[in-house]
Amino acid sequence: IKLVAIMQKFVDQSISANTNYDPVRYEGGRVPMKILLKDLLNAYKLGVKTLYYHNTRDGANDAQADMEDDCAGGACKI
């Protein structure tokens, strides 16, 4: 947030900043509202014009398995 605030001073238009939170790092596996509000108010105080997405990791497994190429005869299907 501090870095975006510094850059915002030199940009004519607003910068849309995103925030990311990892719930695993907090007690009970939830990001406290106090932390979210602190970041929001701090951004406003520092002159950040827009906070766009407030992302949290959901713990979903993003692993992707390789699929076998089934191109028998030289032609591939779509």
PyMOL Python script that loads the backbone (N, CA, C, O; Angstrom):
from pymol import cmd

cmd.read_pdbstr("""\
ATOM      1  N   ILE A   1       0.835  -1.186   0.000  1.00  0.00           N
ATOM      2  CA  ILE A   1       0.000   0.000   0.000  1.00  0.00           C
ATOM      3  C   ILE A   1       0.877   1.246   0.000  1.00  0.00           C
ATOM      4  O   ILE A   1       0.571   2.230  -0.673  1.00  0.00           O
ATOM      5  N   LYS A   2       1.972   1.196   0.760  1.00  0.00           N
ATOM      6  CA  LYS A   2       2.867   2.359   0.804  1.00  0.00           C
ATOM      7  C   LYS A   2       3.490   2.626  -0.562  1.00  0.00           C
ATOM      8  O   LYS A   2       3.615   3.779  -0.976  1.00  0.00           O
ATOM      9  N   LEU A   3       3.880   1.564  -1.258  1.00  0.00           N
ATOM     10  CA  LEU A   3       4.489   1.721  -2.578  1.00  0.00           C
ATOM     11  C   LEU A   3       3.494   2.330  -3.568  1.00  0.00           C
ATOM     12  O   LEU A   3       3.854   3.219  -4.340  1.00  0.00           O
ATOM     13  N   VAL A   4       2.259   1.861  -3.549  1.00  0.00           N
ATOM     14  CA  VAL A   4       1.226   2.409  -4.436  1.00  0.00           C
ATOM     15  C   VAL A   4       0.989   3.876  -4.119  1.00  0.00           C
ATOM     16  O   VAL A   4       0.800   4.684  -5.029  1.00  0.00           O
ATOM     17  N   ALA A   5       0.996   4.228  -2.846  1.00  0.00           N
ATOM     18  CA  ALA A   5       0.793   5.627  -2.443  1.00  0.00           C
ATOM     19  C   ALA A   5       1.916   6.514  -2.967  1.00  0.00           C
ATOM     20  O   ALA A   5       1.669   7.642  -3.393  1.00  0.00           O
ATOM     21  N   ILE A   6       3.140   6.016  -2.939  1.00  0.00           N
ATOM     22  CA  ILE A   6       4.272   6.796  -3.459  1.00  0.00           C
ATOM     23  C   ILE A   6       4.124   6.982  -4.965  1.00  0.00           C
ATOM     24  O   ILE A   6       4.297   8.089  -5.475  1.00  0.00           O
ATOM     25  N   MET A   7       3.805   5.907  -5.678  1.00  0.00           N
ATOM     26  CA  MET A   7       3.651   6.005  -7.132  1.00  0.00           C
ATOM     27  C   MET A   7       2.481   6.910  -7.504  1.00  0.00           C
ATOM     28  O   MET A   7       2.548   7.632  -8.499  1.00  0.00           O
ATOM     29  N   GLN A   8       1.399   6.876  -6.704  1.00  0.00           N
ATOM     30  CA  GLN A   8       0.203   7.662  -6.996  1.00  0.00           C
ATOM     31  C   GLN A   8       0.511   9.154  -7.073  1.00  0.00           C
ATOM     32  O   GLN A   8      -0.142   9.879  -7.824  1.00  0.00           O
ATOM     33  N   LYS A   9       1.481   9.616  -6.318  1.00  0.00           N
ATOM     34  CA  LYS A   9       1.836  11.036  -6.314  1.00  0.00           C
ATOM     35  C   LYS A   9       2.357  11.499  -7.667  1.00  0.00           C
ATOM     36  O   LYS A   9       2.310  12.691  -7.972  1.00  0.00           O
ATOM     37  N   PHE A  10       2.854  10.571  -8.484  1.00  0.00           N
ATOM     38  CA  PHE A  10       3.448  10.917  -9.771  1.00  0.00           C
ATOM     39  C   PHE A  10       2.590  10.479 -10.957  1.00  0.00           C
ATOM     40  O   PHE A  10       3.032  10.560 -12.103  1.00  0.00           O
ATOM     41  N   VAL A  11       1.364  10.016 -10.690  1.00  0.00           N
ATOM     42  CA  VAL A  11       0.465   9.550 -11.743  1.00  0.00           C
ATOM     43  C   VAL A  11      -0.762  10.454 -11.766  1.00  0.00           C
ATOM     44  O   VAL A  11      -1.353  10.733 -10.723  1.00  0.00           O
ATOM     45  N   ASP A  12      -1.145  10.912 -12.965  1.00  0.00           N
ATOM     46  CA  ASP A  12      -2.287  11.820 -13.093  1.00  0.00           C
ATOM     47  C   ASP A  12      -3.622  11.142 -12.801  1.00  0.00           C
ATOM     48  O   ASP A  12      -4.520  11.762 -12.231  1.00  0.00           O
ATOM     49  N   GLN A  13      -3.757   9.887 -13.184  1.00  0.00           N
ATOM     50  CA  GLN A  13      -4.997   9.162 -12.955  1.00  0.00           C
ATOM     51  C   GLN A  13      -4.849   8.277 -11.725  1.00  0.00           C
ATOM     52  O   GLN A  13      -3.756   8.118 -11.183  1.00  0.00           O
ATOM     53  N   SER A  14      -5.964   7.708 -11.300  1.00  0.00           N
ATOM     54  CA  SER A  14      -5.876   6.860 -10.111  1.00  0.00           C
ATOM     55  C   SER A  14      -5.274   5.499 -10.451  1.00  0.00           C
ATOM     56  O   SER A  14      -5.422   4.996 -11.565  1.00  0.00           O
ATOM     57  N   ILE A  15      -4.603   4.923  -9.480  1.00  0.00           N
ATOM     58  CA  ILE A  15      -4.051   3.576  -9.601  1.00  0.00           C
ATOM     59  C   ILE A  15      -4.979   2.646  -8.821  1.00  0.00           C
ATOM     60  O   ILE A  15      -5.280   2.904  -7.656  1.00  0.00           O
ATOM     61  N   SER A  16      -5.427   1.578  -9.453  1.00  0.00           N
ATOM     62  CA  SER A  16      -6.244   0.586  -8.762  1.00  0.00           C
ATOM     63  C   SER A  16      -5.317  -0.452  -8.149  1.00  0.00           C
ATOM     64  O   SER A  16      -4.691  -1.231  -8.867  1.00  0.00           O
ATOM     65  N   ALA A  17      -5.229  -0.464  -6.848  1.00  0.00           N
ATOM     66  CA  ALA A  17      -4.353  -1.394  -6.142  1.00  0.00           C
ATOM     67  C   ALA A  17      -5.156  -2.593  -5.643  1.00  0.00           C
ATOM     68  O   ALA A  17      -6.306  -2.453  -5.226  1.00  0.00           O
ATOM     69  N   ASN A  18      -4.543  -3.756  -5.689  1.00  0.00           N
ATOM     70  CA  ASN A  18      -5.150  -4.976  -5.170  1.00  0.00           C
ATOM     71  C   ASN A  18      -4.457  -5.368  -3.872  1.00  0.00           C
ATOM     72  O   ASN A  18      -3.260  -5.131  -3.706  1.00  0.00           O
ATOM     73  N   THR A  19      -5.201  -5.960  -2.964  1.00  0.00           N
ATOM     74  CA  THR A  19      -4.617  -6.481  -1.732  1.00  0.00           C
ATOM     75  C   THR A  19      -4.826  -7.992  -1.700  1.00  0.00           C
ATOM     76  O   THR A  19      -5.819  -8.502  -2.218  1.00  0.00           O
ATOM     77  N   ASN A  20      -3.891  -8.693  -1.094  1.00  0.00           N
ATOM     78  CA  ASN A  20      -3.962 -10.149  -0.983  1.00  0.00           C
ATOM     79  C   ASN A  20      -3.731 -10.558   0.466  1.00  0.00           C
ATOM     80  O   ASN A  20      -2.796 -10.088   1.114  1.00  0.00           O
ATOM     81  N   TYR A  21      -4.586 -11.430   0.959  1.00  0.00           N
ATOM     82  CA  TYR A  21      -4.491 -11.903   2.334  1.00  0.00           C
ATOM     83  C   TYR A  21      -4.493 -13.424   2.351  1.00  0.00           C
ATOM     84  O   TYR A  21      -5.203 -14.056   1.568  1.00  0.00           O
ATOM     85  N   ASP A  22      -3.703 -14.012   3.239  1.00  0.00           N
ATOM     86  CA  ASP A  22      -3.652 -15.460   3.411  1.00  0.00           C
ATOM     87  C   ASP A  22      -4.284 -15.796   4.759  1.00  0.00           C
ATOM     88  O   ASP A  22      -3.653 -15.597   5.798  1.00  0.00           O
ATOM     89  N   PRO A  23      -5.520 -16.301   4.762  1.00  0.00           N
ATOM     90  CA  PRO A  23      -6.225 -16.581   6.016  1.00  0.00           C
ATOM     91  C   PRO A  23      -5.494 -17.552   6.937  1.00  0.00           C
ATOM     92  O   PRO A  23      -5.705 -17.525   8.150  1.00  0.00           O
ATOM     93  N   VAL A  24      -4.639 -18.410   6.383  1.00  0.00           N
ATOM     94  CA  VAL A  24      -3.909 -19.395   7.185  1.00  0.00           C
ATOM     95  C   VAL A  24      -3.010 -18.700   8.206  1.00  0.00           C
ATOM     96  O   VAL A  24      -2.711 -19.271   9.255  1.00  0.00           O
ATOM     97  N   ARG A  25      -2.585 -17.497   7.914  1.00  0.00           N
ATOM     98  CA  ARG A  25      -1.677 -16.767   8.801  1.00  0.00           C
ATOM     99  C   ARG A  25      -2.386 -16.143  10.010  1.00  0.00           C
ATOM    100  O   ARG A  25      -1.733 -15.603  10.903  1.00  0.00           O
ATOM    101  N   TYR A  26      -3.699 -16.217  10.036  1.00  0.00           N
ATOM    102  CA  TYR A  26      -4.456 -15.581  11.113  1.00  0.00           C
ATOM    103  C   TYR A  26      -5.166 -16.626  11.962  1.00  0.00           C
ATOM    104  O   TYR A  26      -5.472 -17.725  11.500  1.00  0.00           O
ATOM    105  N   GLU A  27      -5.414 -16.265  13.191  1.00  0.00           N
ATOM    106  CA  GLU A  27      -6.083 -17.159  14.129  1.00  0.00           C
ATOM    107  C   GLU A  27      -7.474 -17.518  13.613  1.00  0.00           C
ATOM    108  O   GLU A  27      -8.231 -16.650  13.178  1.00  0.00           O
ATOM    109  N   GLY A  28      -7.793 -18.779  13.665  1.00  0.00           N
ATOM    110  CA  GLY A  28      -9.102 -19.241  13.216  1.00  0.00           C
ATOM    111  C   GLY A  28      -9.220 -19.360  11.705  1.00  0.00           C
ATOM    112  O   GLY A  28     -10.290 -19.696  11.198  1.00  0.00           O
ATOM    113  N   GLY A  29      -8.145 -19.093  10.976  1.00  0.00           N
ATOM    114  CA  GLY A  29      -8.182 -19.213   9.527  1.00  0.00           C
ATOM    115  C   GLY A  29      -8.993 -18.142   8.833  1.00  0.00           C
ATOM    116  O   GLY A  29      -9.423 -18.318   7.693  1.00  0.00           O
ATOM    117  N   ARG A  30      -9.205 -17.021   9.526  1.00  0.00           N
ATOM    118  CA  ARG A  30      -9.981 -15.917   8.947  1.00  0.00           C
ATOM    119  C   ARG A  30      -9.217 -14.616   9.112  1.00  0.00           C
ATOM    120  O   ARG A  30      -8.591 -14.379  10.146  1.00  0.00           O
ATOM    121  N   VAL A  31      -9.270 -13.775   8.087  1.00  0.00           N
ATOM    122  CA  VAL A  31      -8.626 -12.467   8.151  1.00  0.00           C
ATOM    123  C   VAL A  31      -9.525 -11.555   8.984  1.00  0.00           C
ATOM    124  O   VAL A  31     -10.689 -11.358   8.634  1.00  0.00           O
ATOM    125  N   PRO A  32      -9.009 -10.998  10.076  1.00  0.00           N
ATOM    126  CA  PRO A  32      -9.834 -10.145  10.935  1.00  0.00           C
ATOM    127  C   PRO A  32     -10.264  -8.858  10.217  1.00  0.00           C
ATOM    128  O   PRO A  32      -9.484  -8.259   9.476  1.00  0.00           O
ATOM    129  N   MET A  33     -11.492  -8.453  10.443  1.00  0.00           N
ATOM    130  CA  MET A  33     -12.010  -7.219   9.859  1.00  0.00           C
ATOM    131  C   MET A  33     -11.154  -6.029  10.280  1.00  0.00           C
ATOM    132  O   MET A  33     -11.016  -5.064   9.530  1.00  0.00           O
ATOM    133  N   LYS A  34     -10.584  -6.097  11.469  1.00  0.00           N
ATOM    134  CA  LYS A  34      -9.717  -5.028  11.965  1.00  0.00           C
ATOM    135  C   LYS A  34      -8.527  -4.809  11.024  1.00  0.00           C
ATOM    136  O   LYS A  34      -8.144  -3.667  10.770  1.00  0.00           O
ATOM    137  N   ILE A  35      -7.945  -5.886  10.509  1.00  0.00           N
ATOM    138  CA  ILE A  35      -6.814  -5.803   9.576  1.00  0.00           C
ATOM    139  C   ILE A  35      -7.266  -5.176   8.257  1.00  0.00           C
ATOM    140  O   ILE A  35      -6.588  -4.302   7.716  1.00  0.00           O
ATOM    141  N   LEU A  36      -8.405  -5.623   7.745  1.00  0.00           N
ATOM    142  CA  LEU A  36      -8.923  -5.091   6.483  1.00  0.00           C
ATOM    143  C   LEU A  36      -9.208  -3.594   6.589  1.00  0.00           C
ATOM    144  O   LEU A  36      -8.843  -2.822   5.702  1.00  0.00           O
ATOM    145  N   LEU A  37      -9.852  -3.195   7.661  1.00  0.00           N
ATOM    146  CA  LEU A  37     -10.169  -1.775   7.858  1.00  0.00           C
ATOM    147  C   LEU A  37      -8.912  -0.944   8.061  1.00  0.00           C
ATOM    148  O   LEU A  37      -8.825   0.184   7.576  1.00  0.00           O
ATOM    149  N   LYS A  38      -7.935  -1.500   8.777  1.00  0.00           N
ATOM    150  CA  LYS A  38      -6.671  -0.788   8.983  1.00  0.00           C
ATOM    151  C   LYS A  38      -5.990  -0.514   7.645  1.00  0.00           C
ATOM    152  O   LYS A  38      -5.514   0.594   7.400  1.00  0.00           O
ATOM    153  N   ASP A  39      -5.946  -1.524   6.785  1.00  0.00           N
ATOM    154  CA  ASP A  39      -5.334  -1.352   5.467  1.00  0.00           C
ATOM    155  C   ASP A  39      -6.118  -0.361   4.612  1.00  0.00           C
ATOM    156  O   ASP A  39      -5.524   0.460   3.913  1.00  0.00           O
ATOM    157  N   LEU A  40      -7.431  -0.430   4.664  1.00  0.00           N
ATOM    158  CA  LEU A  40      -8.278   0.487   3.900  1.00  0.00           C
ATOM    159  C   LEU A  40      -8.068   1.933   4.338  1.00  0.00           C
ATOM    160  O   LEU A  40      -7.879   2.817   3.502  1.00  0.00           O
ATOM    161  N   LEU A  41      -8.101   2.172   5.635  1.00  0.00           N
ATOM    162  CA  LEU A  41      -7.926   3.534   6.151  1.00  0.00           C
ATOM    163  C   LEU A  41      -6.501   4.038   5.944  1.00  0.00           C
ATOM    164  O   LEU A  41      -6.296   5.221   5.676  1.00  0.00           O
ATOM    165  N   ASN A  42      -5.524   3.154   6.067  1.00  0.00           N
ATOM    166  CA  ASN A  42      -4.138   3.532   5.830  1.00  0.00           C
ATOM    167  C   ASN A  42      -3.941   3.939   4.367  1.00  0.00           C
ATOM    168  O   ASN A  42      -3.257   4.922   4.083  1.00  0.00           O
ATOM    169  N   ALA A  43      -4.535   3.192   3.450  1.00  0.00           N
ATOM    170  CA  ALA A  43      -4.441   3.528   2.025  1.00  0.00           C
ATOM    171  C   ALA A  43      -5.057   4.898   1.761  1.00  0.00           C
ATOM    172  O   ALA A  43      -4.481   5.710   1.037  1.00  0.00           O
ATOM    173  N   TYR A  44      -6.215   5.153   2.340  1.00  0.00           N
ATOM    174  CA  TYR A  44      -6.879   6.452   2.167  1.00  0.00           C
ATOM    175  C   TYR A  44      -6.011   7.581   2.725  1.00  0.00           C
ATOM    176  O   TYR A  44      -5.862   8.629   2.097  1.00  0.00           O
ATOM    177  N   LYS A  45      -5.444   7.357   3.904  1.00  0.00           N
ATOM    178  CA  LYS A  45      -4.599   8.366   4.549  1.00  0.00           C
ATOM    179  C   LYS A  45      -3.360   8.678   3.711  1.00  0.00           C
ATOM    180  O   LYS A  45      -2.915   9.824   3.657  1.00  0.00           O
ATOM    181  N   LEU A  46      -2.806   7.654   3.057  1.00  0.00           N
ATOM    182  CA  LEU A  46      -1.597   7.829   2.260  1.00  0.00           C
ATOM    183  C   LEU A  46      -1.868   8.377   0.858  1.00  0.00           C
ATOM    184  O   LEU A  46      -0.932   8.711   0.131  1.00  0.00           O
ATOM    185  N   GLY A  47      -3.146   8.471   0.475  1.00  0.00           N
ATOM    186  CA  GLY A  47      -3.489   9.057  -0.820  1.00  0.00           C
ATOM    187  C   GLY A  47      -3.753   8.071  -1.938  1.00  0.00           C
ATOM    188  O   GLY A  47      -3.808   8.463  -3.103  1.00  0.00           O
ATOM    189  N   VAL A  48      -3.921   6.784  -1.605  1.00  0.00           N
ATOM    190  CA  VAL A  48      -4.272   5.794  -2.621  1.00  0.00           C
ATOM    191  C   VAL A  48      -5.713   6.068  -3.048  1.00  0.00           C
ATOM    192  O   VAL A  48      -6.605   6.170  -2.206  1.00  0.00           O
ATOM    193  N   LYS A  49      -5.936   6.187  -4.352  1.00  0.00           N
ATOM    194  CA  LYS A  49      -7.264   6.561  -4.852  1.00  0.00           C
ATOM    195  C   LYS A  49      -8.247   5.393  -4.863  1.00  0.00           C
ATOM    196  O   LYS A  49      -9.419   5.562  -4.528  1.00  0.00           O
ATOM    197  N   THR A  50      -7.766   4.199  -5.250  1.00  0.00           N
ATOM    198  CA  THR A  50      -8.682   3.077  -5.422  1.00  0.00           C
ATOM    199  C   THR A  50      -8.052   1.773  -4.944  1.00  0.00           C
ATOM    200  O   THR A  50      -6.949   1.424  -5.365  1.00  0.00           O
ATOM    201  N   LEU A  51      -8.742   1.060  -4.076  1.00  0.00           N
ATOM    202  CA  LEU A  51      -8.403  -0.332  -3.772  1.00  0.00           C
ATOM    203  C   LEU A  51      -9.422  -1.169  -4.531  1.00  0.00           C
ATOM    204  O   LEU A  51     -10.623  -1.064  -4.284  1.00  0.00           O
ATOM    205  N   TYR A  52      -8.952  -1.993  -5.446  1.00  0.00           N
ATOM    206  CA  TYR A  52      -9.842  -2.670  -6.382  1.00  0.00           C
ATOM    207  C   TYR A  52     -10.291  -4.027  -5.856  1.00  0.00           C
ATOM    208  O   TYR A  52     -11.427  -4.170  -5.404  1.00  0.00           O
ATOM    209  N   TYR A  53      -9.416  -5.021  -5.909  1.00  0.00           N
ATOM    210  CA  TYR A  53      -9.758  -6.354  -5.415  1.00  0.00           C
ATOM    211  C   TYR A  53      -9.128  -6.582  -4.047  1.00  0.00           C
ATOM    212  O   TYR A  53      -7.991  -6.181  -3.800  1.00  0.00           O
ATOM    213  N   HIS A  54      -9.873  -7.223  -3.170  1.00  0.00           N
ATOM    214  CA  HIS A  54      -9.360  -7.663  -1.874  1.00  0.00           C
ATOM    215  C   HIS A  54      -9.368  -9.192  -1.931  1.00  0.00           C
ATOM    216  O   HIS A  54     -10.369  -9.831  -1.606  1.00  0.00           O
ATOM    217  N   ASN A  55      -8.258  -9.755  -2.340  1.00  0.00           N
ATOM    218  CA  ASN A  55      -8.168 -11.193  -2.586  1.00  0.00           C
ATOM    219  C   ASN A  55      -7.753 -11.960  -1.339  1.00  0.00           C
ATOM    220  O   ASN A  55      -6.955 -11.484  -0.532  1.00  0.00           O
ATOM    221  N   THR A  56      -8.312 -13.157  -1.198  1.00  0.00           N
ATOM    222  CA  THR A  56      -7.872 -14.080  -0.156  1.00  0.00           C
ATOM    223  C   THR A  56      -7.605 -15.429  -0.801  1.00  0.00           C
ATOM    224  O   THR A  56      -8.275 -15.816  -1.759  1.00  0.00           O
ATOM    225  N   ARG A  57      -6.634 -16.132  -0.275  1.00  0.00           N
ATOM    226  CA  ARG A  57      -6.359 -17.485  -0.758  1.00  0.00           C
ATOM    227  C   ARG A  57      -7.417 -18.404  -0.162  1.00  0.00           C
ATOM    228  O   ARG A  57      -7.689 -18.355   1.038  1.00  0.00           O
ATOM    229  N   ASP A  58      -8.002 -19.232  -0.999  1.00  0.00           N
ATOM    230  CA  ASP A  58      -9.070 -20.106  -0.516  1.00  0.00           C
ATOM    231  C   ASP A  58      -8.597 -21.518  -0.192  1.00  0.00           C
ATOM    232  O   ASP A  58      -9.393 -22.361   0.223  1.00  0.00           O
ATOM    233  N   GLY A  59      -7.310 -21.777  -0.379  1.00  0.00           N
ATOM    234  CA  GLY A  59      -6.777 -23.091  -0.055  1.00  0.00           C
ATOM    235  C   GLY A  59      -7.033 -24.133  -1.122  1.00  0.00           C
ATOM    236  O   GLY A  59      -6.693 -25.302  -0.936  1.00  0.00           O
ATOM    237  N   ALA A  60      -7.626 -23.735  -2.238  1.00  0.00           N
ATOM    238  CA  ALA A  60      -7.894 -24.690  -3.314  1.00  0.00           C
ATOM    239  C   ALA A  60      -6.580 -25.145  -3.935  1.00  0.00           C
ATOM    240  O   ALA A  60      -5.634 -24.368  -4.063  1.00  0.00           O
ATOM    241  N   ASN A  61      -6.541 -26.388  -4.308  1.00  0.00           N
ATOM    242  CA  ASN A  61      -5.352 -26.940  -4.943  1.00  0.00           C
ATOM    243  C   ASN A  61      -5.358 -26.541  -6.415  1.00  0.00           C
ATOM    244  O   ASN A  61      -6.280 -26.898  -7.149  1.00  0.00           O
ATOM    245  N   ASP A  62      -4.353 -25.816  -6.845  1.00  0.00           N
ATOM    246  CA  ASP A  62      -4.282 -25.338  -8.219  1.00  0.00           C
ATOM    247  C   ASP A  62      -3.470 -26.262  -9.120  1.00  0.00           C
ATOM    248  O   ASP A  62      -3.102 -25.879 -10.230  1.00  0.00           O
ATOM    249  N   ALA A  63      -3.190 -27.471  -8.653  1.00  0.00           N
ATOM    250  CA  ALA A  63      -2.384 -28.403  -9.440  1.00  0.00           C
ATOM    251  C   ALA A  63      -3.144 -28.825 -10.696  1.00  0.00           C
ATOM    252  O   ALA A  63      -4.354 -29.050 -10.662  1.00  0.00           O
ATOM    253  N   GLN A  64      -2.418 -28.927 -11.790  1.00  0.00           N
ATOM    254  CA  GLN A  64      -3.006 -29.357 -13.053  1.00  0.00           C
ATOM    255  C   GLN A  64      -2.261 -30.589 -13.537  1.00  0.00           C
ATOM    256  O   GLN A  64      -1.030 -30.622 -13.536  1.00  0.00           O
ATOM    257  N   ALA A  65      -3.004 -31.586 -13.944  1.00  0.00           N
ATOM    258  CA  ALA A  65      -2.397 -32.824 -14.441  1.00  0.00           C
ATOM    259  C   ALA A  65      -2.197 -32.721 -15.949  1.00  0.00           C
ATOM    260  O   ALA A  65      -2.995 -32.102 -16.652  1.00  0.00           O
ATOM    261  N   ASP A  66      -1.118 -33.338 -16.436  1.00  0.00           N
ATOM    262  CA  ASP A  66      -0.883 -33.385 -17.876  1.00  0.00           C
ATOM    263  C   ASP A  66      -1.849 -34.375 -18.505  1.00  0.00           C
ATOM    264  O   ASP A  66      -2.052 -35.478 -17.997  1.00  0.00           O
ATOM    265  N   MET A  67      -2.443 -33.961 -19.622  1.00  0.00           N
ATOM    266  CA  MET A  67      -3.359 -34.840 -20.340  1.00  0.00           C
ATOM    267  C   MET A  67      -2.598 -35.500 -21.481  1.00  0.00           C
ATOM    268  O   MET A  67      -1.739 -34.885 -22.112  1.00  0.00           O
ATOM    269  N   GLU A  68      -2.927 -36.752 -21.730  1.00  0.00           N
ATOM    270  CA  GLU A  68      -2.268 -37.486 -22.800  1.00  0.00           C
ATOM    271  C   GLU A  68      -2.756 -36.974 -24.148  1.00  0.00           C
ATOM    272  O   GLU A  68      -3.953 -36.769 -24.346  1.00  0.00           O
ATOM    273  N   ASP A  69      -1.818 -36.766 -25.080  1.00  0.00           N
ATOM    274  CA  ASP A  69      -2.157 -36.318 -26.430  1.00  0.00           C
ATOM    275  C   ASP A  69      -2.733 -37.496 -27.202  1.00  0.00           C
ATOM    276  O   ASP A  69      -2.051 -38.504 -27.382  1.00  0.00           O
ATOM    277  N   ASP A  70      -3.956 -37.390 -27.653  1.00  0.00           N
ATOM    278  CA  ASP A  70      -4.592 -38.469 -28.404  1.00  0.00           C
ATOM    279  C   ASP A  70      -4.675 -38.058 -29.870  1.00  0.00           C
ATOM    280  O   ASP A  70      -5.741 -37.704 -30.374  1.00  0.00           O
ATOM    281  N   CYS A  71      -3.535 -38.113 -30.535  1.00  0.00           N
ATOM    282  CA  CYS A  71      -3.468 -37.681 -31.932  1.00  0.00           C
ATOM    283  C   CYS A  71      -3.077 -38.845 -32.832  1.00  0.00           C
ATOM    284  O   CYS A  71      -2.175 -38.715 -33.661  1.00  0.00           O
ATOM    285  N   ALA A  72      -3.739 -39.961 -32.677  1.00  0.00           N
ATOM    286  CA  ALA A  72      -3.438 -41.130 -33.510  1.00  0.00           C
ATOM    287  C   ALA A  72      -3.738 -40.809 -34.968  1.00  0.00           C
ATOM    288  O   ALA A  72      -4.776 -40.220 -35.271  1.00  0.00           O
ATOM    289  N   GLY A  73      -2.864 -41.180 -35.850  1.00  0.00           N
ATOM    290  CA  GLY A  73      -3.072 -40.943 -37.274  1.00  0.00           C
ATOM    291  C   GLY A  73      -2.624 -39.562 -37.709  1.00  0.00           C
ATOM    292  O   GLY A  73      -2.782 -39.215 -38.879  1.00  0.00           O
ATOM    293  N   GLY A  74      -2.071 -38.761 -36.807  1.00  0.00           N
ATOM    294  CA  GLY A  74      -1.538 -37.456 -37.175  1.00  0.00           C
ATOM    295  C   GLY A  74      -2.522 -36.312 -37.076  1.00  0.00           C
ATOM    296  O   GLY A  74      -2.114 -35.161 -37.230  1.00  0.00           O
ATOM    297  N   ALA A  75      -3.799 -36.563 -36.826  1.00  0.00           N
ATOM    298  CA  ALA A  75      -4.788 -35.485 -36.710  1.00  0.00           C
ATOM    299  C   ALA A  75      -5.202 -35.354 -35.251  1.00  0.00           C
ATOM    300  O   ALA A  75      -5.429 -36.351 -34.566  1.00  0.00           O
ATOM    301  N   CYS A  76      -5.295 -34.139 -34.794  1.00  0.00           N
ATOM    302  CA  CYS A  76      -5.698 -33.897 -33.405  1.00  0.00           C
ATOM    303  C   CYS A  76      -7.142 -33.440 -33.361  1.00  0.00           C
ATOM    304  O   CYS A  76      -7.612 -32.745 -34.261  1.00  0.00           O
ATOM    305  N   LYS A  77      -7.831 -33.831 -32.324  1.00  0.00           N
ATOM    306  CA  LYS A  77      -9.210 -33.379 -32.167  1.00  0.00           C
ATOM    307  C   LYS A  77      -9.246 -32.153 -31.277  1.00  0.00           C
ATOM    308  O   LYS A  77      -8.381 -31.963 -30.422  1.00  0.00           O
ATOM    309  N   ILE A  78     -10.226 -31.346 -31.483  1.00  0.00           N
ATOM    310  CA  ILE A  78     -10.372 -30.103 -30.709  1.00  0.00           C
ATOM    311  C   ILE A  78     -11.346 -30.331 -29.591  1.00  0.00           C
ATOM    312  O   ILE A  78     -11.620 -29.417 -28.813  1.00  0.00           O
TER     313      ILE A  78
END
""", "prot")
cmd.dss("prot")
cmd.show_as("cartoon", "prot")
cmd.util.cbc("prot")
cmd.orient("prot")
